[in-house]
């Protein structure tokens, strides 16, 4: 029978003393957590995603794809066929690198999408399967980073990547951006003056959180610097195929003669996030290290889910499915843009993304998006405050909106509530 619990600090560690009473004796058990976990802050995503589960809140917070886009019937049929044809193999242990048929299917598809841009021809052995792109980021952090090493990130950058690299005790340098992406001169200045830089982390296509898509010229300039300094660059590309307007642009992977790019792709935004299925393309040396960590982490990604994805790609037209998704997302983006124009004051600025899932809102310099969020929740609307996307500067006058998840009526009503909140908050700043 537990009597009570006492927590105290000891040399930087948290010790939890749990007292048990057994007759006349009292047993004491000390639980000592690691220093890195003790020092970590709770994820910004946890309370944000909790808000999306509250039916009374119109949430623009989570990066959720529209549930209407999930191909339920096709995936049901695929799952049944896998079990009927290869059930025993699908339920058995698999390779740490991933199912070779799935890797081959992804390689063939990437060759079709990016080969004409000059990307080297990929094969199954040029990639590994991971349990969601978040695991890929975690493994990348583990193989490259020692405590105090530096990661260069866009300003702002994806908070999930920051969280993954935090586990390894990373330090960050924010590289300024403009509407065309990361600024090459700023990147070069930082590389010239900063020690212990292990890699650059970027999202060139419809960036999270801003929605910005790097121009072709900007990609070429950045990759020229990357090649000259021979610094690895992680190209995170979960949104690249969610283009609603404009022409497709070459990935950094196609501008990489020295094979320095680590390219991450995912099924989460184009098929279904619950499958937790993604892939990483890299050179042989990097993949071998990633496979070692993957083996020690979870042995391999679900054999069953991998075979189902491979079967889906064999039976159905994934590109056509994504094209239909983009029609819905373009419509919802436009509904949100119209609602913002109608409901927000002229001094509030926002991006106009050509794809992806997000809009980025810029508030007056002396405003605090976290204060605004607290008022917005009272109005039953939610967003992600921008400071969590800035690991160093913590800028507070920005926030992110997701336009993909809610239907038209909820988008319009949510932005109306947001507009009311902003007007109320503005009165407190006078």
C-alpha angles and dihedrals in degrees: 000000000000114000104183145318129237127190125198139162121246121180092331095313128109113235117194113201112200116190120207123189116214110172105298096341127089118204120201122206119189118205113197115192122201118270093240092055092043091054096044121104121226113270116269087221096063100070091035094057089044088062091057089062093059108094093206092059122080098213125200088168111093122069091235124159116225111274089218088070095061108109094224099168094044093049090047091053091045092052092051092048092050091052093047096047104030106007097137094048092044091055094047129089114277143196120297089229090055140249108326094216091055092045089050092050092050091047092051091049093048090049089054094047100042109015093094089057089062100262113156114256109268129214133187092269092059092073146037132215119239134187096257125327089273089069089050090055091047092052092046089054091050096051096045110029134079120178109288096021116136130242118192112219137177116264098265110022141180110287093212091062091047089053092050094050092044088070089068094048095253125179119214138216115195115222112208120244136200131189091290095052136254112010110240097209091052091049092051093049090054094047090051094053107030126084129207095027106164102177147336119246118205143160104206096176118068092330124226113261104011103039089227117151117206116239119240091248092051091051091051093050093047092049091049088058092044091053093046094051093035093224120154116245125202109216106198108196112174094133103037097109094046092089116151100177140006130037127306114259129214117263119239085248088071092055096051114105092163095049093239096138120100103199120200123197131176145196091209098092098032103040116007132319094213089070088069092210128147141140141222125212116201143137120288095258094053094043092052091056092045090051091054091055093042090054091052093045107051105337091238144339116273109296090207096054091045092054091046091053091048090050091049091053090049096048103034140041106252092183092056090048091052091048090056090048090054091056090058093044093049090053093049092045090053092048089053094046091051091047092050091051091050099044110029126077118254093249091065113089131201140178126253104218120201090210146344126070108284148078123197119217123205117204128192111290096253095050124103116217092200091059088047091050092056090054091044092054088056085057088047098246126113141196138164114268111230103231093082089064091060107070093185112021097034093205109198105193097081138073139182128235126195115212102179104074109051126068123241096270094050092046092052094045093043093052090046089056090046090052091052090049093051092050091050092047091048089060090059090055096057 
